Amino acid sequence: METETGGQVALPLPHMAATDSLKSRWESICHPPPPPPPGPKLLCPSDLPLSSTLAFVSSLS
């Protein structure tokens, strides 16, 4: 999929199904699912609510 220099891709979207498909594809490109860890599941900051993450970061500093 080629991207224009402007960052916007003009595609004809005749119905909502195409919009949802394009949206899910765009999200999968921008936010790919993290690969599963080889060992036990580690707790990532992204798995926590924002307030918990901020509290954790502020406790480190």
N, CA, C and O atoms as a Tinker XYZ file with bonds, in Angstrom:
   244  protein
     1  N      0.848000   -1.195000    0.000000    73     2
     2  CA     0.000000    0.000000    0.000000    64     1     3
     3  C      0.877000    1.235000    0.000000    63     2     4     5
     4  O      1.655000    1.449000    0.929000    81     3
     5  N      0.757000    2.039000   -1.022000    73     3     6
     6  CA     1.580000    3.229000   -1.135000    64     5     7
     7  C      0.879000    4.414000   -0.503000    63     6     8     9
     8  O     -0.340000    4.558000   -0.594000    81     7
     9  N      1.673000    5.264000    0.142000    73     7    10
    10  CA     1.097000    6.442000    0.780000    64     9    11
    11  C      1.531000    7.686000    0.030000    63    10    12    13
    12  O      2.667000    7.785000   -0.435000    81    11
    13  N      0.621000    8.625000   -0.080000    73    11    14
    14  CA     0.948000    9.891000   -0.714000    64    13    15
    15  C      1.800000   10.712000    0.240000    63    14    16    17
    16  O      1.836000   10.444000    1.441000    81    15
    17  N      2.482000   11.708000   -0.297000    73    15    18
    18  CA     3.322000   12.544000    0.565000    64    17    19
    19  C      2.479000   13.334000    1.551000    63    18    20    21
    20  O      2.957000   13.685000    2.630000    81    19
    21  N      1.227000   13.620000    1.197000    73    19    22
    22  CA     0.347000   14.378000    2.088000    64    21    23
    23  C     -0.147000   13.540000    3.252000    63    22    24    25
    24  O     -0.643000   14.086000    4.237000    81    23
    25  N     -0.020000   12.228000    3.159000    73    23    26
    26  CA    -0.455000   11.360000    4.248000    64    25    27
    27  C     -1.919000   10.978000    4.136000    63    26    28    29
    28  O     -2.421000   10.230000    4.975000    81    27
    29  N     -2.618000   11.472000    3.117000    73    27    30
    30  CA    -4.024000   11.140000    2.941000    64    29    31
    31  C     -4.190000   10.301000    1.682000    63    30    32    33
    32  O     -3.598000   10.593000    0.642000    81    31
    33  N     -4.998000    9.262000    1.790000    73    31    34
    34  CA    -5.249000    8.400000    0.640000    64    33    35
    35  C     -6.697000    8.575000    0.215000    63    34    36    37
    36  O     -7.605000    8.321000    1.006000    81    35
    37  N     -6.924000    8.998000   -1.002000    73    35    38
    38  CA    -8.284000    9.207000   -1.502000    64    37    39
    39  C     -8.773000    7.932000   -2.168000    63    38    40    41
    40  O     -8.266000    7.540000   -3.219000    81    39
    41  N     -9.751000    7.290000   -1.562000    73    39    42
    42  CA   -10.317000    6.075000   -2.120000    64    41    43
    43  C    -11.835000    6.211000   -2.149000    63    42    44    45
    44  O    -12.416000    6.786000   -1.229000    81    43
    45  N    -12.478000    5.700000   -3.174000    73    43    46
    46  CA   -13.953000    5.718000   -3.201000    64    45    47
    47  C    -14.506000    4.735000   -2.175000    63    46    48    49
    48  O    -14.154000    3.556000   -2.184000    81    47
    49  N    -15.368000    5.222000   -1.296000    73    47    50
    50  CA   -15.963000    4.360000   -0.283000    64    49    51
    51  C    -17.470000    4.340000   -0.493000    63    50    52    53
    52  O    -18.179000    5.192000    0.042000    81    51
    53  N    -17.967000    3.381000   -1.263000    73    51    54
    54  CA   -19.389000    3.374000   -1.608000    64    53    55
    55  C    -20.290000    3.019000   -0.437000    63    54    56    57
    56  O    -21.451000    3.428000   -0.424000    81    55
    57  N    -19.806000    2.284000    0.536000    73    55    58
    58  CA   -20.669000    1.905000    1.653000    64    57    59
    59  C    -19.847000    1.794000    2.934000    63    58    60    61
    60  O    -18.618000    1.858000    2.901000    81    59
    61  N    -20.535000    1.628000    4.060000    73    59    62
    62  CA   -19.864000    1.625000    5.358000    64    61    63
    63  C    -18.955000    0.417000    5.537000    63    62    64    65
    64  O    -17.973000    0.492000    6.275000    81    63
    65  N    -19.264000   -0.693000    4.876000    73    63    66
    66  CA   -18.429000   -1.887000    5.020000    64    65    67
    67  C    -17.007000   -1.593000    4.549000    63    66    68    69
    68  O    -16.036000   -2.049000    5.154000    81    67
    69  N    -16.894000   -0.826000    3.462000    73    67    70
    70  CA   -15.565000   -0.480000    2.972000    64    69    71
    71  C    -14.862000    0.443000    3.965000    63    70    72    73
    72  O    -13.652000    0.344000    4.169000    81    71
    73  N    -15.636000    1.345000    4.582000    73    71    74
    74  CA   -15.037000    2.266000    5.550000    64    73    75
    75  C    -14.525000    1.493000    6.765000    63    74    76    77
    76  O    -13.415000    1.738000    7.238000    81    75
    77  N    -15.333000    0.563000    7.265000    73    75    78
    78  CA   -14.922000   -0.228000    8.424000    64    77    79
    79  C    -13.713000   -1.092000    8.087000    63    78    80    81
    80  O    -12.812000   -1.261000    8.909000    81    79
    81  N    -13.697000   -1.637000    6.877000    73    79    82
    82  CA   -12.568000   -2.469000    6.473000    64    81    83
    83  C    -11.304000   -1.630000    6.380000    63    82    84    85
    84  O    -10.236000   -2.050000    6.823000    81    83
    85  N    -11.432000   -0.442000    5.802000    73    83    86
    86  CA   -10.276000    0.437000    5.673000    64    85    87
    87  C     -9.811000    0.904000    7.044000    63    86    88    89
    88  O     -8.611000    1.011000    7.300000    81    87
    89  N    -10.776000    1.183000    7.932000    73    87    90
    90  CA   -10.432000    1.656000    9.266000    64    89    91
    91  C     -9.693000    0.564000   10.046000    63    90    92    93
    92  O     -8.683000    0.840000   10.695000    81    91
    93  N    -10.192000   -0.670000    9.986000    73    91    94
    94  CA    -9.535000   -1.752000   10.713000    64    93    95
    95  C     -8.157000   -2.033000   10.131000    63    94    96    97
    96  O     -7.222000   -2.355000   10.864000    81    95
    97  N     -8.033000   -1.910000    8.809000    73    95    98
    98  CA    -6.732000   -2.133000    8.188000    64    97    99
    99  C     -5.761000   -1.022000    8.594000    63    98   100   101
   100  O     -4.583000   -1.273000    8.847000    81    99
   101  N     -6.282000    0.220000    8.651000    73    99   102
   102  CA    -5.429000    1.339000    9.047000    64   101   103
   103  C     -4.968000    1.178000   10.489000    63   102   104   105
   104  O     -3.807000    1.442000   10.803000    81   103
   105  N     -5.883000    0.737000   11.381000    73   103   106
   106  CA    -5.521000    0.547000   12.783000    64   105   107
   107  C     -4.516000   -0.585000   12.934000    63   106   108   109
   108  O     -3.630000   -0.515000   13.786000    81   107
   109  N     -4.642000   -1.628000   12.118000    73   107   110
   110  CA    -3.692000   -2.732000   12.210000    64   109   111
   111  C     -2.307000   -2.303000   11.739000    63   110   112   113
   112  O     -1.298000   -2.854000   12.179000    81   111
   113  N     -2.261000   -1.302000   10.828000    73   111   114
   114  CA    -0.970000   -0.797000   10.370000    64   113   115
   115  C     -0.376000    0.139000   11.421000    63   114   116   117
   116  O      0.813000    0.067000   11.731000    81   115
   117  N     -1.225000    1.025000   11.967000    73   115   118
   118  CA    -0.718000    2.010000   12.930000    64   117   119
   119  C     -0.449000    1.362000   14.285000    63   118   120   121
   120  O      0.523000    1.707000   14.956000    81   119
   121  N     -1.302000    0.431000   14.686000    73   119   122
   122  CA    -1.164000   -0.204000   16.002000    64   121   123
   123  C     -1.150000   -1.712000   15.823000    63   122   124   125
   124  O     -2.145000   -2.375000   16.118000    81   123
   125  N     -0.033000   -2.272000   15.341000    73   123   126
   126  CA     0.013000   -3.720000   15.170000    64   125   127
   127  C     -0.025000   -4.411000   16.532000    63   126   128   129
   128  O      0.578000   -3.908000   17.480000    81   127
   129  N     -0.704000   -5.531000   16.657000    73   127   130
   130  CA    -0.751000   -6.250000   17.922000    64   129   131
   131  C      0.650000   -6.718000   18.315000    63   130   132   133
   132  O      1.379000   -7.237000   17.470000    81   131
   133  N      1.037000   -6.545000   19.570000    73   131   134
   134  CA     2.374000   -6.962000   19.994000    64   133   135
   135  C      2.516000   -8.474000   19.925000    63   134   136   137
   136  O      1.558000   -9.194000   20.208000    81   135
   137  N      3.683000   -8.966000   19.556000    73   135   138
   138  CA     3.880000  -10.408000   19.514000    64   137   139
   139  C      3.825000  -10.982000   20.924000    63   138   140   141
   140  O      4.276000  -10.327000   21.864000    81   139
   141  N      3.293000  -12.175000   21.097000    73   139   142
   142  CA     3.226000  -12.778000   22.422000    64   141   143
   143  C      4.630000  -13.037000   22.970000    63   142   144   145
   144  O      5.499000  -13.507000   22.235000    81   143
   145  N      4.861000  -12.740000   24.232000    73   143   146
   146  CA     6.187000  -12.981000   24.815000    64   145   147
   147  C      6.491000  -14.470000   24.863000    63   146   148   149
   148  O      5.579000  -15.278000   25.036000    81   147
   149  N      7.763000  -14.849000   24.711000    73   147   150
   150  CA     8.117000  -16.266000   24.705000    64   149   151
   151  C      7.920000  -16.922000   26.063000    63   150   152   153
   152  O      7.635000  -18.117000   26.142000    81   151
   153  N      8.070000  -16.145000   27.136000    73   151   154
   154  CA     7.948000  -16.699000   28.483000    64   153   155
   155  C      6.608000  -16.343000   29.102000    63   154   156   157
   156  O      5.621000  -16.191000   28.383000    81   155
   157  N      6.553000  -16.205000   30.425000    73   155   158
   158  CA     5.314000  -15.801000   31.093000    64   157   159
   159  C      4.888000  -14.405000   30.653000    63   158   160   161
   160  O      5.706000  -13.579000   30.247000    81   159
   161  N      3.579000  -14.169000   30.747000    73   159   162
   162  CA     3.053000  -12.884000   30.295000    64   161   163
   163  C      3.572000  -11.764000   31.180000    63   162   164   165
   164  O      3.414000  -11.784000   32.401000    81   163
   165  N      4.208000  -10.768000   30.521000    73   163   166
   166  CA     4.697000   -9.614000   31.255000    64   165   167
   167  C      3.655000   -8.511000   31.203000    63   166   168   169
   168  O      2.925000   -8.375000   30.221000    81   167
   169  N      3.595000   -7.729000   32.264000    73   167   170
   170  CA     2.624000   -6.644000   32.322000    64   169   171
   171  C      3.211000   -5.422000   31.641000    63   170   172   173
   172  O      4.189000   -4.842000   32.114000    81   171
   173  N      2.608000   -5.040000   30.531000    73   171   174
   174  CA     3.082000   -3.873000   29.796000    64   173   175
   175  C      2.330000   -2.642000   30.274000    63   174   176   177
   176  O      1.182000   -2.750000   30.704000    81   175
   177  N      2.962000   -1.471000   30.206000    73   175   178
   178  CA     2.261000   -0.241000   30.596000    64   177   179
   179  C      1.002000   -0.020000   29.776000    63   178   180   181
   180  O      0.046000    0.585000   30.260000    81   179
   181  N      0.989000   -0.506000   28.532000    73   179   182
   182  CA    -0.190000   -0.309000   27.683000    64   181   183
   183  C     -1.374000   -1.146000   28.165000    63   182   184   185
   184  O     -2.514000   -0.870000   27.792000    81   183
   185  N     -1.121000   -2.161000   28.986000    73   183   186
   186  CA    -2.205000   -2.996000   29.496000    64   185   187
   187  C     -2.903000   -2.337000   30.683000    63   186   188   189
   188  O     -4.000000   -2.745000   31.065000    81   187
   189  N     -2.273000   -1.324000   31.264000    73   187   190
   190  CA    -2.836000   -0.672000   32.440000    64   189   191
   191  C     -3.614000    0.565000   32.042000    63   190   192   193
   192  O     -3.384000    1.124000   30.969000    81   191
   193  N     -4.531000    1.001000   32.891000    73   191   194
   194  CA    -5.184000    2.287000   32.648000    64   193   195
   195  C     -4.154000    3.408000   32.669000    63   194   196   197
   196  O     -3.066000    3.253000   33.224000    81   195
   197  N     -4.504000    4.537000   32.059000    73   195   198
   198  CA    -3.568000    5.644000   31.947000    64   197   199
   199  C     -3.170000    6.165000   33.326000    63   198   200   201
   200  O     -2.006000    6.500000   33.547000    81   199
   201  N     -4.122000    6.236000   34.251000    73   199   202
   202  CA    -3.818000    6.772000   35.580000    64   201   203
   203  C     -2.820000    5.876000   36.312000    63   202   204   205
   204  O     -1.929000    6.371000   37.001000    81   203
   205  N     -2.968000    4.553000   36.163000    73   203   206
   206  CA    -2.032000    3.634000   36.810000    64   205   207
   207  C     -0.645000    3.755000   36.200000    63   206   208   209
   208  O      0.362000    3.680000   36.904000    81   207
   209  N     -0.601000    3.941000   34.884000    73   207   210
   210  CA     0.684000    4.096000   34.206000    64   209   211
   211  C      1.381000    5.364000   34.661000    63   210   212   213
   212  O      2.586000    5.360000   34.911000    81   211
   213  N      0.625000    6.451000   34.768000    73   211   214
   214  CA     1.213000    7.722000   35.212000    64   213   215
   215  C      1.691000    7.614000   36.659000    63   214   216   217
   216  O      2.746000    8.140000   37.013000    81   215
   217  N      0.912000    6.931000   37.485000    73   215   218
   218  CA     1.320000    6.770000   38.880000    64   217   219
   219  C      2.593000    5.938000   38.974000    63   218   220   221
   220  O      3.462000    6.213000   39.800000    81   219
   221  N      2.698000    4.919000   38.125000    73   219   222
   222  CA     3.873000    4.063000   38.130000    64   221   223
   223  C      5.102000    4.838000   37.655000    63   222   224   225
   224  O      6.181000    4.722000   38.235000    81   223
   225  N      4.928000    5.622000   36.603000    73   223   226
   226  CA     6.050000    6.390000   36.072000    64   225   227
   227  C      6.492000    7.451000   37.083000    63   226   228   229
   228  O      7.688000    7.670000   37.273000    81   227
   229  N      5.529000    8.103000   37.725000    73   227   230
   230  CA     5.885000    9.145000   38.687000    64   229   231
   231  C      6.548000    8.542000   39.926000    63   230   232   233
   232  O      7.335000    9.214000   40.593000    81   231
   233  N      6.239000    7.286000   40.237000    73   231   234
   234  CA     6.864000    6.659000   41.399000    64   233   235
   235  C      8.317000    6.299000   41.105000    63   234   236   237
   236  O      9.116000    6.144000   42.029000    81   235
   237  N      8.665000    6.166000   39.830000    73   235   238
   238  CA    10.047000    5.845000   39.477000    64   237   239
   239  C     10.948000    7.067000   39.574000    63   238   240   241
   240  O     12.129000    6.954000   39.902000    81   239
   241  N     10.389000    8.223000   39.291000    73   239   242
   242  CA    11.221000    9.422000   39.264000    64   241   243
   243  C     11.396000   10.019000   40.655000    63   242   244
   244  O     12.072000   11.036000   40.810000    81   243
